[in-house]
Amino acid sequence: MKQIVSFSIFYVLFSIYSIGQTNIIELKNPSFEQTARAGKTPYNWMDCGFTGETPPDIQPGHFGVSVPSFDGETYLGLVTRDNDTWERISQQLSAPLLGEQCYQFSLYINRSKVYLSASQINNSLVNYIEPIVLRIWGGNQDCAKIEKLAESKPNTSSDWEQHTFIFRPKKNHTHLLLEAFYQSPVLYSYNGHILLDNASPIIQLNCESTANIETSAKDFISSPTISSETSTTSEINAPTDNGIYHIPSMLDSKKMDQLINKIHIYLSTNSKYAAEIYIEDENLKATKITKQLIIDRLSRRGWKNEKDYTIFKERR
């Protein structure tokens, strides 16, 4: 089998801090091994998908997927859907990621030429083959997304490619979350998938040693700031420089104004990258009301183009 090795290296640039000791964090079931089955989360991983949607798939052999595994017998298939839902899994780490420390993590990514399943919008059979990205989050409980650690380039290849990430969390994290997501800027939701296999241990690095990685990696891909801190409480706690905002629905007027101001500042200074707004509520009626309020207020600020921002229903 042809193997292509590429590096998608992302890291937040803070002051250099020297680490005198290297720690290795082993993942449980890093190659997603289990009997191949549709809608089944592999051993030692937790499904963090949306209410009413099926879990990820243990491949190959389902939905027309026949790609041989890179390591072991099986691998993971994650999808995005045309109804604003997508798949993700999480795991508690054997040791925490430490804030202001540098880490390296890699896994193999692929895309099948066939991934046939029903559209969630019209129930017709469609091919879920649009390129998507993998986003890696840190958190402190199952399925938590507190800080985005890294994001891959879109999976356009039909060969297994190794993607290596270097990241530097701002805070300590006890859990890791792997998430399929749409390409940015997100203009609309669509049907895509990503295949994952052979995840490495997470290796703590000396931050000084990461300075030369960019020049030594043939396929280094630069990225805007990838670390993002979000809040799932009633308070808005999204920084203005990353374009990702997690909020509860039905905010009072004052907090809504604070949110709109944050987004306005972001779009005014970072218009190349669309904002992503996640409304966190199980109540669909409340979510719709909040979404319309956000649209109306952003429109008054001059942001009327769907390329500027996308609003998602973050049902839990």
Secondary structure, 3 states (H helix, E strand, C coil): CCEEECCCCCCCCCCCCCCCCCCEECCCCCCCCCCCECCCCCCCCEECCCCCCCCCEEECCCCCCCCCCCCCCCEEEEEECCCCCECEEEEEEEEEECCCCEEEEEEEEECCCCCEEECCCCCCEEECCECCEEEEEEECCCCCCCEEEEECCCCCCCCEEEEEEEECCCCCEEEEEEEEECCCCCCCCCCEEEEEECCCCEEEECHHHHHHHHHHCCCCCCCCCCCCECCCCCCCCCCCCCCEEEEECCCCHHHHHHHHHHHHHHHHHCCCCCEEEEEECCCHHHHHHHHHHHHHHHHHCCCCCCCCEEEEECCC
